[in-house]
Amino acid sequence: MKHIYTSLDIGSDTIKIVVCELYQNKLNLLAASSFKSKGIKKGLITDVELATTAIKGAFNEIEEMLGIKITKVIASIPSFNAEYNVIKGNVKITNEEGIVTSDDVIKCLEVAMKANPYTLREMVTILPVDFSLDDKAFIKNPKGMKGNILGCRAVLVTTPKKNVYSVISLLENIGIEVADISLNNIGDLYSFNNKNFEEKTGAIINIGHDITTVSLYNKSILVKSSIINMGGKNIDNDISYMYKLDIPTARNLKLKFALANKKNANVNDIIEVKSAYDDHLKINQYEVSEVVMSRLEEILNEAKKEINLLTSKKIDYIIITGGTSNMHDIEYTVNDVFGENVNIGNVKMLGLRNNIYSSCVGNIVYFISKLKLKNKNYSMVSDNEVYQMTSINSKKLNTSDSMLGKIFGFFFSE
Protein backbone atom coordinates (compact mmCIF):
# COMPACT_ATOMS: atom_id res chain seq x y z
CA MET A 1 0.00 0.00 0.00
CA LYS A 2 1.30 3.41 -0.98
CA HIS A 3 0.93 6.15 1.64
CA ILE A 4 0.08 9.40 -0.11
CA TYR A 5 -1.23 12.56 1.58
CA THR A 6 -2.54 15.88 0.30
CA SER A 7 -2.47 19.11 2.32
CA LEU A 8 -4.44 22.26 1.48
CA ASP A 9 -3.71 25.77 2.75
CA ILE A 10 -6.35 28.33 1.75
CA GLY A 11 -4.50 31.63 2.00
CA SER A 12 -5.60 35.18 1.27
CA ASP A 13 -3.09 35.58 -1.56
CA THR A 14 -2.54 32.02 -2.77
CA ILE A 15 -4.05 28.57 -2.35
CA LYS A 16 -1.30 26.05 -1.68
CA ILE A 17 -1.58 22.30 -2.27
CA VAL A 18 1.18 19.81 -1.46
CA VAL A 19 1.06 16.07 -2.25
CA CYS A 20 3.62 13.78 -0.58
CA GLU A 21 4.33 10.08 -0.29
CA LEU A 22 5.65 8.45 2.87
CA TYR A 23 8.14 5.76 1.91
CA GLN A 24 10.57 4.04 4.26
CA ASN A 25 10.12 6.75 6.85
CA LYS A 26 10.91 9.50 4.34
CA LEU A 27 8.42 12.07 3.14
CA ASN A 28 8.85 12.47 -0.62
CA LEU A 29 7.38 15.33 -2.61
CA LEU A 30 5.16 14.33 -5.54
CA ALA A 31 3.73 17.73 -6.49
CA ALA A 32 3.19 21.24 -5.15
CA SER A 33 1.08 24.08 -6.47
CA SER A 34 0.44 27.71 -5.55
CA PHE A 35 -2.69 29.20 -7.15
CA LYS A 36 -3.98 32.78 -6.96
CA SER A 37 -6.71 33.23 -4.31
CA LYS A 38 -10.01 35.03 -4.72
CA GLY A 39 -12.85 35.54 -2.27
CA ILE A 40 -10.60 35.05 0.76
CA LYS A 41 -9.54 37.84 3.09
CA LYS A 42 -7.31 37.51 6.14
CA GLY A 43 -7.64 33.73 5.88
CA LEU A 44 -11.46 33.81 6.04
CA ILE A 45 -13.83 33.02 3.17
CA THR A 46 -15.62 36.27 2.29
CA ASP A 47 -17.08 35.35 -1.12
CA VAL A 48 -18.06 31.68 -1.47
CA GLU A 49 -18.50 31.80 -5.25
CA LEU A 50 -15.11 33.41 -5.93
CA ALA A 51 -13.38 31.18 -3.37
CA THR A 52 -14.96 28.06 -4.88
CA THR A 53 -13.74 29.01 -8.37
CA ALA A 54 -10.21 29.67 -7.09
CA ILE A 55 -10.03 26.42 -5.10
CA LYS A 56 -11.30 24.43 -8.08
CA GLY A 57 -8.56 26.05 -10.16
CA ALA A 58 -5.95 25.02 -7.60
CA PHE A 59 -7.14 21.40 -7.64
CA ASN A 60 -7.26 21.34 -11.43
CA GLU A 61 -3.65 22.51 -11.53
CA ILE A 62 -2.35 19.89 -9.08
CA GLU A 63 -4.43 17.13 -10.70
CA GLU A 64 -2.95 17.97 -14.09
CA MET A 65 0.51 17.61 -12.58
CA LEU A 66 -0.26 14.21 -11.04
CA GLY A 67 -2.62 12.74 -13.64
CA ILE A 68 -5.22 11.73 -11.04
CA LYS A 69 -8.15 13.38 -9.26
CA ILE A 70 -7.63 14.50 -5.66
CA THR A 71 -10.59 13.51 -3.49
CA LYS A 72 -9.25 13.73 0.10
CA VAL A 73 -7.24 16.41 1.88
CA ILE A 74 -5.93 17.70 5.17
CA ALA A 75 -7.41 21.22 5.27
CA SER A 76 -6.09 24.21 7.17
CA ILE A 77 -8.66 26.08 9.26
CA PRO A 78 -8.44 29.83 10.05
CA SER A 79 -6.86 30.36 13.47
CA PHE A 80 -8.89 33.50 14.26
CA ASN A 81 -10.11 33.31 17.88
CA ALA A 82 -8.52 29.89 18.40
CA GLU A 83 -8.35 28.75 22.01
CA TYR A 84 -5.86 26.36 23.61
CA ASN A 85 -7.03 24.75 26.86
CA VAL A 86 -5.12 22.23 28.99
CA ILE A 87 -7.22 19.11 29.64
CA LYS A 88 -6.62 16.02 31.79
CA GLY A 89 -8.04 12.51 31.91
CA ASN A 90 -7.28 8.95 32.97
CA VAL A 91 -8.41 5.41 32.13
CA LYS A 92 -7.90 1.95 33.54
CA ILE A 93 -5.80 -0.48 31.48
CA THR A 94 -8.18 -3.42 31.00
CA ASN A 95 -6.28 -5.91 28.84
CA GLU A 96 -4.99 -9.05 30.56
CA GLU A 97 -1.33 -8.17 30.11
CA GLY A 98 -1.81 -4.65 31.49
CA ILE A 99 0.20 -3.21 28.59
CA VAL A 100 -0.70 0.21 27.23
CA THR A 101 -1.88 0.11 23.60
CA SER A 102 -2.76 2.78 21.06
CA ASP A 103 -6.42 2.24 21.91
CA ASP A 104 -5.72 3.04 25.58
CA VAL A 105 -3.96 6.26 24.61
CA ILE A 106 -6.87 7.34 22.39
CA LYS A 107 -9.43 6.46 25.08
CA CYS A 108 -7.51 8.52 27.63
CA LEU A 109 -7.49 11.56 25.35
CA GLU A 110 -11.22 11.07 24.61
CA VAL A 111 -12.02 11.00 28.34
CA ALA A 112 -10.06 14.22 28.83
CA MET A 113 -11.88 15.85 25.91
CA LYS A 114 -15.36 14.84 27.12
CA ALA A 115 -14.62 16.24 30.57
CA ASN A 116 -14.15 19.67 28.98
CA PRO A 117 -17.28 20.59 26.97
CA TYR A 118 -16.93 23.14 24.15
CA THR A 119 -20.54 23.43 22.96
CA LEU A 120 -20.25 26.79 21.23
CA ARG A 121 -16.97 25.95 19.51
CA GLU A 122 -15.54 23.24 17.29
CA MET A 123 -12.61 21.01 18.15
CA VAL A 124 -9.70 21.20 15.72
CA THR A 125 -7.32 18.76 17.41
CA ILE A 126 -5.89 17.49 20.68
CA LEU A 127 -2.16 17.94 21.27
CA PRO A 128 -0.84 15.42 23.84
CA VAL A 129 1.59 17.01 26.31
CA ASP A 130 2.59 13.96 28.36
CA PHE A 131 1.22 10.85 30.08
CA SER A 132 1.41 9.22 33.49
CA LEU A 133 1.25 5.51 34.32
CA ASP A 134 0.49 4.70 37.93
CA ASP A 135 3.22 6.55 39.87
CA LYS A 136 5.34 7.39 36.82
CA ALA A 137 4.84 10.86 35.33
CA PHE A 138 5.99 12.97 32.37
CA ILE A 139 6.00 10.03 29.94
CA LYS A 140 6.10 11.07 26.27
CA ASN A 141 5.04 7.73 24.79
CA PRO A 142 3.46 5.17 27.14
CA LYS A 143 2.68 2.57 24.45
CA GLY A 144 4.15 -0.82 25.35
CA MET A 145 4.59 0.04 29.03
CA LYS A 146 2.91 -1.97 31.77
CA GLY A 147 0.59 -0.48 34.39
CA ASN A 148 -2.94 -0.07 35.76
CA ILE A 149 -4.00 3.58 35.38
CA LEU A 150 -3.06 5.70 32.39
CA GLY A 151 -3.34 9.48 32.73
CA CYS A 152 -2.81 12.24 30.19
CA ARG A 153 -2.34 15.98 29.88
CA ALA A 154 -3.15 17.57 26.54
CA VAL A 155 -4.02 20.85 24.87
CA LEU A 156 -7.51 20.98 23.35
CA VAL A 157 -7.53 23.30 20.33
CA THR A 158 -10.90 24.83 19.39
CA THR A 159 -12.10 27.57 17.06
CA PRO A 160 -15.46 29.22 16.34
CA LYS A 161 -17.67 26.78 14.43
CA LYS A 162 -17.84 29.04 11.36
CA ASN A 163 -14.06 28.76 10.89
CA VAL A 164 -14.43 25.00 10.42
CA TYR A 165 -17.78 24.69 8.67
CA SER A 166 -17.12 27.38 6.06
CA VAL A 167 -14.06 25.46 4.84
CA ILE A 168 -15.52 21.95 5.07
CA SER A 169 -18.83 22.83 3.40
CA LEU A 170 -17.07 24.59 0.52
CA LEU A 171 -14.77 21.62 -0.10
CA GLU A 172 -17.58 19.09 0.17
CA ASN A 173 -19.58 21.07 -2.39
CA ILE A 174 -16.80 20.56 -4.94
CA GLY A 175 -16.42 16.86 -4.13
CA ILE A 176 -13.43 16.99 -1.77
CA GLU A 177 -13.56 14.94 1.42
CA VAL A 178 -11.82 16.51 4.42
CA ALA A 179 -9.86 13.67 6.01
CA ASP A 180 -8.53 15.92 8.78
CA ILE A 181 -8.30 19.56 9.80
CA SER A 182 -5.45 21.49 11.35
CA LEU A 183 -4.20 25.01 11.97
CA ASN A 184 -1.33 26.49 10.00
CA ASN A 185 0.58 27.30 13.18
CA ILE A 186 0.51 23.59 14.06
CA GLY A 187 1.85 22.83 10.59
CA ASP A 188 4.58 25.47 10.94
CA LEU A 189 5.90 23.82 14.08
CA TYR A 190 5.98 20.37 12.48
CA SER A 191 7.86 21.79 9.49
CA PHE A 192 10.67 23.14 11.65
CA ASN A 193 10.46 21.06 14.84
CA ASN A 194 13.47 19.20 16.15
CA LYS A 195 14.61 17.44 19.31
CA ASN A 196 16.15 20.66 20.66
CA PHE A 197 12.68 22.22 21.02
CA GLU A 198 11.27 19.51 23.29
CA GLU A 199 12.22 21.24 26.55
CA LYS A 200 12.13 24.83 25.30
CA THR A 201 9.75 27.74 24.87
CA GLY A 202 9.70 29.38 21.47
CA ALA A 203 7.71 31.35 18.93
CA ILE A 204 7.03 31.15 15.21
CA ILE A 205 6.11 34.29 13.26
CA ASN A 206 4.34 33.59 9.97
CA ILE A 207 4.23 36.74 7.81
CA GLY A 208 1.38 36.10 5.40
CA HIS A 209 -0.23 38.32 2.78
CA ASP A 210 -2.92 40.04 4.87
CA ILE A 211 -1.99 38.97 8.39
CA THR A 212 0.95 37.91 10.51
CA THR A 213 0.38 35.04 12.93
CA VAL A 214 2.43 34.91 16.13
CA SER A 215 2.38 31.51 17.84
CA LEU A 216 3.86 30.42 21.15
CA TYR A 217 5.08 26.86 21.80
CA ASN A 218 6.06 25.20 25.05
CA LYS A 219 7.91 21.89 24.80
CA SER A 220 6.86 21.58 21.14
CA ILE A 221 3.17 22.12 21.99
CA LEU A 222 1.18 25.04 20.62
CA VAL A 223 -0.19 26.93 23.63
CA LYS A 224 -1.14 30.44 22.46
CA SER A 225 -1.40 32.54 19.32
CA SER A 226 -2.36 36.01 18.17
CA ILE A 227 -2.86 37.77 14.86
CA ILE A 228 -1.46 41.09 13.61
CA ASN A 229 -3.43 42.75 10.82
CA MET A 230 -0.37 43.44 8.69
CA GLY A 231 1.54 41.38 6.17
CA GLY A 232 3.20 41.36 2.77
CA LYS A 233 0.26 43.24 1.30
CA ASN A 234 1.18 46.30 3.36
CA ILE A 235 4.65 46.34 1.81
CA ASP A 236 3.06 46.21 -1.65
CA ASN A 237 0.80 49.11 -0.71
CA ASP A 238 3.72 51.17 0.59
CA ILE A 239 5.68 50.74 -2.65
CA SER A 240 2.54 51.52 -4.67
CA TYR A 241 1.89 54.72 -2.70
CA MET A 242 5.50 55.89 -2.72
CA TYR A 243 6.02 55.55 -6.47
CA LYS A 244 2.40 55.87 -7.70
CA LEU A 245 2.42 52.33 -9.11
CA ASP A 246 -0.40 49.85 -9.52
CA ILE A 247 -0.33 46.98 -7.00
CA PRO A 248 0.86 44.23 -9.42
CA THR A 249 3.83 46.40 -10.48
CA ALA A 250 4.62 47.27 -6.86
CA ARG A 251 4.51 43.62 -5.85
CA ASN A 252 6.72 42.58 -8.74
CA LEU A 253 9.19 45.28 -7.68
CA LYS A 254 9.21 43.88 -4.15
CA LEU A 255 9.71 40.28 -5.25
CA LYS A 256 12.25 40.72 -8.04
CA PHE A 257 14.21 43.89 -7.27
CA ALA A 258 13.98 45.12 -3.68
CA LEU A 259 15.87 43.68 -0.71
CA ALA A 260 14.42 43.24 2.77
CA ASN A 261 17.27 45.31 4.22
CA LYS A 262 19.13 48.28 2.76
CA LYS A 263 22.50 46.96 3.97
CA ASN A 264 23.44 45.36 0.63
CA ALA A 265 21.16 47.47 -1.59
CA ASN A 266 22.90 49.35 -4.38
CA VAL A 267 21.99 52.95 -5.14
CA ASN A 268 23.42 52.46 -8.65
CA ASP A 269 21.19 49.45 -9.38
CA ILE A 270 18.32 51.04 -11.32
CA ILE A 271 15.08 49.62 -12.70
CA GLU A 272 12.66 51.45 -14.97
CA VAL A 273 8.91 50.99 -14.44
CA LYS A 274 5.74 52.66 -15.68
CA SER A 275 3.63 54.52 -13.11
CA ALA A 276 -0.16 54.51 -12.86
CA TYR A 277 -0.05 57.77 -14.86
CA ASP A 278 2.05 56.18 -17.65
CA ASP A 279 5.17 58.04 -16.53
CA HIS A 280 8.46 56.17 -16.85
CA LEU A 281 10.15 56.06 -13.46
CA LYS A 282 13.70 55.11 -12.61
CA ILE A 283 13.87 53.50 -9.18
CA ASN A 284 17.09 52.59 -7.42
CA GLN A 285 17.38 49.48 -5.28
CA TYR A 286 18.50 51.31 -2.14
CA GLU A 287 15.42 53.56 -1.96
CA VAL A 288 12.85 50.84 -2.59
CA SER A 289 14.63 48.55 -0.11
CA GLU A 290 14.31 51.31 2.52
CA VAL A 291 10.53 51.30 1.94
CA VAL A 292 10.38 47.51 2.34
CA MET A 293 12.62 47.52 5.39
CA SER A 294 10.61 50.21 7.16
CA ARG A 295 7.32 48.28 6.95
CA LEU A 296 8.99 44.97 7.71
CA GLU A 297 10.54 46.43 10.86
CA GLU A 298 7.09 47.62 11.92
CA ILE A 299 5.59 44.14 11.43
CA LEU A 300 8.43 42.45 13.32
CA ASN A 301 8.29 44.96 16.19
CA GLU A 302 4.54 44.33 16.52
CA ALA A 303 5.25 40.59 16.55
CA LYS A 304 7.86 41.15 19.27
CA LYS A 305 5.26 42.98 21.38
CA GLU A 306 2.80 40.13 20.87
CA ILE A 307 5.33 37.55 22.05
CA ASN A 308 5.85 39.58 25.23
CA LEU A 309 2.06 39.70 25.74
CA LEU A 310 1.72 35.95 25.19
CA THR A 311 4.36 35.01 27.76
CA SER A 312 6.70 36.38 30.40
CA LYS A 313 8.97 33.35 30.02
CA LYS A 314 12.37 33.48 28.36
CA ILE A 315 12.07 32.70 24.66
CA ASP A 316 14.63 30.10 23.57
CA TYR A 317 14.00 30.29 19.82
CA ILE A 318 12.12 32.36 17.25
CA ILE A 319 11.48 31.23 13.67
CA ILE A 320 10.26 33.49 10.88
CA THR A 321 8.26 31.90 8.04
CA GLY A 322 5.58 32.77 5.47
CA GLY A 323 6.00 34.11 1.95
CA THR A 324 7.66 37.38 3.00
CA SER A 325 10.43 35.43 4.75
CA ASN A 326 11.68 34.35 1.31
CA MET A 327 12.89 37.90 0.56
CA HIS A 328 16.63 38.41 0.08
CA ASP A 329 18.51 39.80 3.10
CA ILE A 330 15.52 39.49 5.45
CA GLU A 331 17.86 38.02 8.07
CA TYR A 332 19.52 41.41 8.58
CA THR A 333 16.23 43.16 9.37
CA VAL A 334 15.15 40.28 11.59
CA ASN A 335 18.41 40.45 13.54
CA ASP A 336 18.07 44.23 13.90
CA VAL A 337 14.72 43.70 15.67
CA PHE A 338 15.28 40.46 17.62
CA GLY A 339 19.03 40.10 17.94
CA GLU A 340 20.72 36.78 17.19
CA ASN A 341 18.14 34.50 18.85
CA VAL A 342 16.13 34.06 15.66
CA ASN A 343 16.21 31.99 12.47
CA ILE A 344 14.55 32.24 9.09
CA GLY A 345 12.54 29.08 8.50
CA ASN A 346 13.90 26.53 6.06
CA VAL A 347 11.45 23.88 4.88
CA LYS A 348 13.39 20.63 5.10
CA MET A 349 11.94 19.08 1.96
CA LEU A 350 14.33 19.25 -1.00
CA GLY A 351 12.67 20.72 -4.06
CA LEU A 352 10.30 22.78 -1.93
CA ARG A 353 12.59 25.41 -0.42
CA ASN A 354 9.84 27.98 -0.18
CA ASN A 355 8.31 29.05 3.12
CA ILE A 356 4.86 29.62 1.63
CA TYR A 357 4.56 25.82 1.85
CA SER A 358 5.75 25.42 5.47
CA SER A 359 2.24 25.02 6.91
CA CYS A 360 1.16 22.58 4.17
CA VAL A 361 4.18 20.31 4.60
CA GLY A 362 4.02 20.46 8.41
CA ASN A 363 0.35 19.53 8.50
CA ILE A 364 1.18 16.34 6.57
CA VAL A 365 3.92 15.49 9.09
CA TYR A 366 1.47 16.21 11.94
CA PHE A 367 -1.21 14.01 10.32
CA ILE A 368 1.28 11.14 10.00
CA SER A 369 2.25 11.55 13.67
CA LYS A 370 -1.43 11.11 14.62
CA LEU A 371 -1.66 7.98 12.48
CA LYS A 372 1.38 6.57 14.29
CA LEU A 373 -0.20 7.40 17.66
CA LYS A 374 -3.36 5.55 16.63
CA ASN A 375 -1.38 2.75 14.96
CA LYS A 376 -3.41 3.31 11.77
CA ASN A 377 -2.50 2.55 8.16
CA TYR A 378 -4.02 5.11 5.79
CA SER A 379 -3.60 6.71 2.38
CA MET A 380 -5.59 9.43 0.61
CA VAL A 381 -4.93 7.85 -2.79
CA SER A 382 -5.96 4.30 -3.78
CA ASP A 383 -3.58 1.76 -5.31
CA ASN A 384 -5.46 2.04 -8.61
CA GLU A 385 -4.97 5.82 -8.63
CA VAL A 386 -1.29 5.34 -7.85
CA TYR A 387 -1.04 3.02 -10.87
CA GLN A 388 -2.67 5.71 -13.01
CA MET A 389 -0.26 8.31 -11.67
CA THR A 390 2.82 6.25 -12.49
CA SER A 391 1.55 4.71 -15.73
CA ILE A 392 2.95 5.47 -19.15
CA ASN A 393 0.08 7.91 -19.74
CA SER A 394 1.38 10.12 -16.97
CA LYS A 395 4.57 10.77 -18.93
CA LYS A 396 2.73 13.55 -20.70
CA LEU A 397 3.09 15.59 -17.51
CA ASN A 398 5.53 18.46 -17.32
CA THR A 399 7.80 16.92 -14.71
CA SER A 400 9.84 20.09 -14.32
CA ASP A 401 6.68 21.68 -12.89
CA SER A 402 5.18 18.74 -11.06
CA MET A 403 8.43 17.16 -9.85
CA LEU A 404 6.66 13.80 -10.23
CA GLY A 405 9.10 10.93 -10.22
CA LYS A 406 11.86 12.82 -8.44
CA ILE A 407 12.73 11.77 -4.92
CA PHE A 408 12.66 14.68 -2.50
CA GLY A 409 12.42 14.01 1.20
CA PHE A 410 13.58 14.36 4.74
CA PHE A 411 13.76 12.17 7.83
CA PHE A 412 11.13 13.26 10.29
CA SER A 413 11.48 12.50 13.98
CA GLU A 414 10.29 9.18 15.29
C-alpha positions, 0 to 999 in steps of 0.5 A: 500500500502506498501512503500518499497525503494531500495538504491544502492551505487556503490563503488570502493571496494564494491557495497552496496544495502539497502532495507527498508520499511516505516511503521508508520513513521519508516524506517524498514530494510528488507535487506542489502548487500555488494558485492565486486566491479570490474571495478570501480575506485575512484567511477567512472566506468572504465570497463563497462563489469566488473562493470556490472558483479559485479552489477548483482552479488550484485542484485542477492545476495539481491534478494535471501535474499528477494525472489523477483526481484529488478527493481527500485532503488535510485542510487548514482552518483559520486560526482566528479566535482559536483557544488552547485549553489544557485538559486532563483525563485517565483510564484503567488499562483493562487488557490481561497483560496490562500493557498500554496500547494505542487504543488506551492512549486514544481512550484517555485523550477522549475521556479528557476531551469529554470532561471539557465541553466546548458546545459553542466551539468546534474542536480542531485537534488534541495535542498530547503534552505527556502521560502518566502511568500509575506513579510514573509521570511525564511520559512522552510515549506510554505505548508498550509500558505496563501499568494499571491507570493511564493518565494524560495531559493535553491541549484541546484546540478549538475555534469558532464553528464558522471557521471550520464549517465554512471550509468543510462545506465549501470543499464538500460542495466541490467533491473533496472529502476533508480527512482531517483539519489542522491550523497552519501554526501547528503545521509550521511547528511540524515543518521546523520542529526538532529534538532541541525544542522539546524542553524549550519555549519558542515562537514562530512568526508567519508573515502572510499576505494580509496577516501575521500570525504569532504563535507560542510553543512550550515543549513543542506544543502550541499553547497560544497565538495572536494575529497582527493585521499586517503582512506582505500586502502592506509592503506592496501598498507602501511601494505603490503609494511611494512611487504611484504604481499599480499593485501588481507592479509594486509587488513585482518590484518587491519580489524581483528587485527590492531587498528586505534590508538596505545593507546590501542594496545598491543605489546604482542598481536602477530599474525602470517601471511605468507609473499609474499615470504612464510616466516612466520612473527610474527606481534605485534598489536602495530607496525601494529597499528602505521602503520595504525595510521600514514596513517589515521592521514595523511588522516584526516589532509588533510581533515582538510585542505580541510575544511579550504579551503571550508570555513572560517566560524566556524565549529560547528560539524564534522562527520566521516563516511565510511568503515574506520570509523568502525575501533576500537579506531578510535576516539582517532586518530580523536580527536588527529587531530580535538580535541573534536569537532568531532563524529564518525558516527553512522547509526541510523538503528538498525541491520545496525550499519555499516558506509559503509551503511550510504550513502545508508540509508540516500539517502532513507530518502532523497528520502522520504523527497522529496515524502513528499514535493511533497505529493506523494505516491510511492513504488518501490515494488508492492503489489504482490511482497510484497506478494511473499516476505512475503509468505510461500515460502520466509521462505527458506531464511536465515533470519540471513543474510537477516534480513527479518521479523525483525523490525529495524528502527528509527524515522526520522524527520518530 
